[in-house]
């Protein structure tokens, strides 16, 4: 299988960031600011989290294909990486491919797998569970992996399973990434603010279709639980998509709907092009008590 992929991003990473909501939830209600911050960060998580997982795997594939173990390798988009490999056979560990049964320990230094990809620093252990028929599945253990995005820097600590499938038809290629994690801690730094997200029960899927290298479709779905400690608030929520999220080529959501479950309240989010509608059900009794309609740019900006 050809291991050098035309990849999306870490449009990265992993994950949502800092963000607003100076009020905290109470047993009887949730403030507008908190509902908006929850909605914003849960939106970003779908795109950045799975994109980060995708980029981590694709970058590792690129460096393994480019050089031999235990050597410092110049990454195609800049920076360097070093890896060691165990398991497999003498033939498999020298063929430049991530084969089932192999275990890779990789150290990245500002490594970009290709021009325009996010830079990765830190270390990961990556165990290859399967690689056949266009589908690669790996188990990862990250130790302070740092991914530098255009507007934020994310640090990952924890474990996950990433399944990546690439299907090509003519000039069109669809990359589908499923990211599953029992728990992973993500620290975000943006605009001199530090925020911490503990993600659990993560099961998110993302598909990106390109034609002649140009993104033509991007979507996501799934569930996760997020406990956030932000500069001005903290909360814990469970997020589940009700209809698949769709994003434009820049990762801005264009359609979809999801629910946010709190201990005593429910928040609903729906997206149409340019607009986000947030509904709040105080007491989770099935009655909508508050509706907030905001431009999509306002929502994404609130992700911190």
Backbone torsions as a table, in degrees:
resi	resn	phi	psi	omega
1	UNK	NA	132.4	178.8
2	UNK	-69.9	123.7	-171.0
3	UNK	-96.1	-1.2	179.4
4	UNK	-98.3	111.8	-174.2
5	UNK	-107.3	149.1	171.2
6	UNK	-80.6	103.3	-166.9
7	UNK	-109.5	154.8	177.6
8	UNK	-73.7	-99.2	-155.0
9	UNK	-159.7	-179.6	133.2
10	UNK	-98.1	33.4	-175.2
11	UNK	-28.7	16.2	-166.0
12	UNK	-13.3	173.6	-176.2
13	UNK	31.0	152.2	-176.8
14	UNK	-3.8	-34.4	-156.6
15	UNK	-175.8	171.9	-177.8
16	UNK	-71.4	168.3	-172.2
17	UNK	-136.6	-179.5	-172.5
18	UNK	-18.2	-102.7	158.7
19	UNK	78.9	159.1	-161.8
20	UNK	-62.4	-165.3	-177.3
21	UNK	89.0	84.2	-178.1
22	UNK	-78.2	-14.0	178.0
23	UNK	-97.4	149.2	175.9
24	UNK	-104.1	161.5	179.3
25	UNK	-71.7	156.2	175.8
26	UNK	-124.3	178.3	-179.0
27	UNK	-69.8	-19.0	-175.4
28	UNK	-112.2	-12.9	-176.3
29	UNK	-163.5	172.3	175.9
30	UNK	-135.7	133.1	-175.6
31	UNK	-71.2	161.0	175.8
32	UNK	-58.4	-43.3	-178.2
33	UNK	-63.3	-41.2	179.3
34	UNK	-68.1	-43.6	178.2
35	UNK	-59.4	-39.5	-179.8
36	UNK	-68.7	-41.0	179.1
37	UNK	-65.2	-41.4	176.9
38	UNK	-61.7	-44.3	-179.9
39	UNK	-62.6	-43.8	-178.8
40	UNK	-63.3	-49.4	-175.7
41	UNK	-70.1	-33.9	176.9
42	UNK	-68.4	-32.1	176.2
43	UNK	-66.1	-48.5	-178.2
44	UNK	-62.7	-34.5	-177.8
45	UNK	-59.7	-41.8	-179.1
46	UNK	-58.0	-47.2	-175.5
47	UNK	-79.9	-54.2	-173.8
48	UNK	-69.7	-36.6	-178.6
49	UNK	-63.7	-52.0	-178.4
50	UNK	-71.5	-32.6	177.3
51	UNK	-65.9	-37.5	178.3
52	UNK	-64.9	-44.7	177.5
53	UNK	-59.3	-43.0	179.6
54	UNK	-61.3	-45.2	-178.0
55	UNK	-66.6	-37.9	178.6
56	UNK	-59.4	-45.8	-179.9
57	UNK	-67.6	-46.9	-176.8
58	UNK	-64.8	-37.2	177.9
59	UNK	-65.4	-41.2	177.3
60	UNK	-63.0	-42.6	176.4
61	UNK	-58.4	-41.8	-176.8
62	UNK	-65.5	-41.3	-177.5
63	UNK	-74.7	-33.9	177.2
64	UNK	-66.2	-37.2	178.4
65	UNK	-70.9	-23.0	-172.3
66	UNK	-91.1	-18.6	-174.3
67	UNK	-160.1	179.9	-176.7
68	UNK	-95.6	156.1	-179.6
69	UNK	-60.4	148.3	176.5
70	UNK	70.5	7.1	174.4
71	UNK	-106.2	150.9	173.7
72	UNK	-80.1	122.6	-173.1
73	UNK	-110.1	134.8	174.3
74	UNK	-78.4	120.1	179.5
75	UNK	-73.0	145.3	-172.5
76	UNK	-59.7	-33.1	-178.7
77	UNK	-98.9	5.5	-179.1
78	UNK	120.6	157.2	-178.4
79	UNK	80.5	-174.9	-177.9
80	UNK	-137.5	168.0	176.4
81	UNK	-153.2	152.0	175.6
82	UNK	-132.7	138.1	177.5
83	UNK	-138.2	152.9	168.1
84	UNK	-121.3	155.4	-177.1
85	UNK	-137.3	140.0	174.6
86	UNK	-132.8	170.4	-175.7
87	UNK	78.4	177.0	-179.6
88	UNK	70.2	-167.5	-179.7
89	UNK	-112.3	171.1	178.0
90	UNK	-59.1	-38.2	179.7
91	UNK	-68.4	-45.2	-174.0
92	UNK	-69.3	-36.0	-176.1
93	UNK	-77.8	-7.0	178.7
94	UNK	-114.5	10.8	-175.7
95	UNK	-95.5	3.6	177.1
96	UNK	74.2	15.4	-177.2
97	UNK	-125.6	143.6	173.6
98	UNK	-79.3	104.5	-177.3
99	UNK	-103.5	150.5	179.9
100	UNK	-54.7	135.1	179.5
101	UNK	95.0	-12.7	179.0
102	UNK	-84.7	147.7	178.3
103	UNK	-123.6	123.5	-178.0
104	UNK	-111.8	132.1	169.3
105	UNK	-110.6	117.2	-171.7
106	UNK	-122.8	134.9	172.7
107	UNK	-116.0	122.4	-178.5
108	UNK	-105.4	144.8	174.4
109	UNK	-132.8	97.0	-177.9
110	UNK	51.1	37.9	-174.0
111	UNK	-83.2	129.5	172.5
112	UNK	-117.4	121.2	-176.9
113	UNK	-63.6	-24.8	176.3
114	UNK	-159.4	166.0	179.4
115	UNK	-58.9	131.9	178.7
116	UNK	90.8	-11.9	177.5
117	UNK	-77.1	161.3	177.3
118	UNK	-69.2	147.7	177.4
119	UNK	-81.8	140.8	179.8
120	UNK	-120.2	134.3	172.4
121	UNK	-126.9	153.5	176.9
122	UNK	106.4	-166.0	-171.3
123	UNK	-127.2	150.4	176.8
124	UNK	-144.4	145.1	166.6
125	UNK	-106.8	125.5	-174.3
126	UNK	-125.1	116.4	179.8
127	UNK	-104.7	123.7	-176.9
128	UNK	-84.4	115.1	-179.9
129	UNK	-88.1	-35.7	-179.5
130	UNK	-161.3	149.8	175.2
131	UNK	-156.4	96.5	-178.2
132	UNK	-161.2	148.3	173.8
133	UNK	59.6	31.6	179.0
134	UNK	84.7	2.7	179.9
135	UNK	-117.6	127.4	177.5
136	UNK	-116.9	129.6	176.6
137	UNK	-124.4	126.6	-177.8
138	UNK	-132.4	150.6	171.0
139	UNK	-105.3	130.9	-176.7
140	UNK	-120.4	145.9	169.9
141	UNK	-127.2	113.0	-176.3
142	UNK	-102.9	142.0	-179.7
143	UNK	-127.9	89.6	178.0
144	UNK	68.5	33.4	174.9
145	UNK	-65.4	128.9	-179.4
146	UNK	-114.8	125.8	178.7
147	UNK	-118.2	123.6	-175.6
148	UNK	-99.3	111.2	-179.9
149	UNK	-99.5	168.8	-179.2
150	UNK	-57.5	-36.2	-174.8
151	UNK	-116.1	-1.2	-178.5
152	UNK	-160.6	162.1	173.4
153	UNK	-118.0	130.4	-178.0
154	UNK	-116.8	140.4	176.0
155	UNK	-121.4	129.1	-178.5
156	UNK	-109.4	138.4	169.8
157	UNK	-139.7	118.0	180.0
158	UNK	149.9	-168.6	-176.3
159	UNK	-124.2	156.8	178.3
160	UNK	-161.5	165.0	171.5
161	UNK	-117.7	129.0	-177.4
162	UNK	-121.2	124.3	176.9
163	UNK	-114.7	124.4	-174.2
164	UNK	-126.6	122.5	-179.1
165	UNK	-120.0	131.6	179.2
166	UNK	-118.7	122.4	178.9
167	UNK	-124.6	130.5	-177.1
168	UNK	-119.6	135.6	175.3
169	UNK	-137.8	105.8	-176.1
170	UNK	63.2	-126.4	179.8
171	UNK	-87.8	-0.6	-175.8
172	UNK	-102.0	133.2	177.8
173	UNK	-128.3	130.5	176.8
174	UNK	-115.2	123.6	177.2
175	UNK	-109.1	120.0	179.8
176	UNK	-113.8	125.5	-177.4
177	UNK	-122.0	124.9	173.7
178	UNK	-109.4	125.8	-177.3
179	UNK	-115.7	118.4	-178.5
180	UNK	-124.0	132.7	179.7
181	UNK	-149.6	133.9	174.2
182	UNK	-69.6	-36.4	176.8
183	UNK	-168.7	135.7	176.1
184	UNK	-149.1	137.9	-178.7
185	UNK	-103.3	127.8	-179.0
186	UNK	-119.5	124.2	174.3
187	UNK	-104.5	129.8	-177.6
188	UNK	-116.1	138.0	173.4
189	UNK	-125.7	121.9	178.5
190	UNK	-148.1	132.5	179.1
191	UNK	51.9	43.6	177.4
192	UNK	66.7	13.6	176.8
193	UNK	-106.6	137.8	175.8
194	UNK	-109.7	132.2	177.5
195	UNK	-134.5	151.1	-178.8
196	UNK	-124.9	132.1	178.4
197	UNK	-122.6	122.1	171.8
198	UNK	-100.7	114.5	-177.3
199	UNK	-103.0	135.4	176.9
200	UNK	-139.5	163.8	-177.6
201	UNK	47.7	44.6	-178.5
202	UNK	-79.9	127.5	172.8
203	UNK	-148.8	88.5	-174.2
204	UNK	-122.9	141.4	179.5
205	UNK	-126.5	141.5	-178.0
206	UNK	-137.1	136.2	176.1
207	UNK	-125.1	134.5	178.3
208	UNK	-128.9	126.5	177.1
209	UNK	-111.0	132.2	176.8
210	UNK	-122.9	151.1	174.4
211	UNK	-129.8	118.0	-175.2
212	UNK	53.7	38.2	176.4
213	UNK	84.1	-1.6	-179.1
214	UNK	-105.7	131.6	-180.0
215	UNK	-67.0	126.2	178.7
216	UNK	-113.7	-18.5	178.6
217	UNK	-157.5	145.3	-180.0
218	UNK	-150.9	126.2	-176.8
219	UNK	-145.1	164.6	-179.6
220	UNK	-154.4	158.5	177.5
221	UNK	-159.5	168.8	175.0
222	UNK	131.1	-167.0	-176.6
223	UNK	-137.0	157.0	171.5
224	UNK	-166.7	158.2	172.7
225	UNK	-110.0	134.8	-175.9
226	UNK	-128.8	122.0	170.3
227	UNK	-107.4	120.1	-172.4
228	UNK	-113.7	137.1	169.7
229	UNK	-120.9	103.4	-176.0
230	UNK	-104.0	169.0	-179.8
231	UNK	-56.7	-30.9	-174.5
232	UNK	-125.4	9.4	-176.8
233	UNK	-167.4	165.7	171.8
234	UNK	-147.9	148.8	-180.0
235	UNK	-165.8	166.7	176.6
236	UNK	-133.3	131.8	-175.9
237	UNK	-139.7	158.3	169.6
238	UNK	-118.0	131.4	-172.0
239	UNK	-118.3	134.8	176.5
240	UNK	-141.6	130.9	177.7
241	UNK	-73.8	140.1	175.7
242	UNK	-99.2	-34.1	170.1
243	UNK	-139.5	146.1	-171.8
244	UNK	-54.2	138.9	175.6
245	UNK	-79.8	140.1	174.5
246	UNK	-122.4	143.9	-175.7
247	UNK	-129.2	153.4	173.8
248	UNK	-82.2	-176.9	-175.4
249	UNK	-63.4	-19.8	179.2
250	UNK	-95.7	5.1	178.9
251	UNK	84.5	11.4	177.8
252	UNK	-85.0	128.1	-178.7
253	UNK	-65.2	137.9	-179.0
254	UNK	-117.5	-22.2	177.7
255	UNK	-163.2	163.6	177.8
256	UNK	129.6	171.7	179.7
257	UNK	-151.0	148.5	177.9
258	UNK	-153.9	161.7	178.7
259	UNK	-114.6	148.4	178.5
260	UNK	-122.3	116.9	-177.6
261	UNK	-101.1	125.0	175.5
262	UNK	-110.1	171.5	179.3
263	UNK	-56.4	-35.5	-174.2
264	UNK	-131.3	6.0	-175.6
265	UNK	-144.7	164.3	175.1
266	UNK	-128.7	137.9	175.7
267	UNK	-122.2	134.0	175.6
268	UNK	-114.9	144.3	179.8
269	UNK	-130.9	131.3	173.5
270	UNK	-132.9	144.2	-175.5
271	UNK	-123.0	133.1	163.7
272	UNK	-125.1	163.4	-176.2
273	UNK	-50.9	118.4	175.3
274	UNK	88.6	-11.0	-173.0
275	UNK	-138.6	140.1	173.1
276	UNK	-117.6	133.7	175.7
277	UNK	-114.5	123.9	-179.1
278	UNK	-113.1	126.3	176.8
279	UNK	-114.7	144.8	-179.6
280	UNK	-123.7	127.7	176.0
281	UNK	-110.8	95.6	179.2
282	UNK	-66.5	126.6	180.0
283	UNK	84.4	-3.4	178.3
284	UNK	50.9	47.7	-178.5
285	UNK	-102.9	8.9	177.9
286	UNK	91.1	2.0	-179.8
287	UNK	-111.0	128.4	177.4
288	UNK	-77.7	120.8	-177.3
289	UNK	-101.6	-19.9	-175.5
290	UNK	-151.2	136.8	176.7
291	UNK	-127.6	130.6	-179.4
292	UNK	-122.5	126.7	177.7
293	UNK	-117.9	122.2	-175.9
294	UNK	-137.1	155.9	173.4
295	UNK	-62.1	147.9	-178.5
296	UNK	-61.1	-31.9	178.0
297	UNK	-63.1	-37.0	177.8
298	UNK	-64.8	-40.5	178.9
299	UNK	-63.1	-50.7	-176.8
300	UNK	-66.7	-34.3	177.9
301	UNK	-63.4	-30.5	-176.4
302	UNK	-75.5	-4.4	178.4
303	UNK	-71.6	-6.9	173.2
304	UNK	80.3	NA	NA
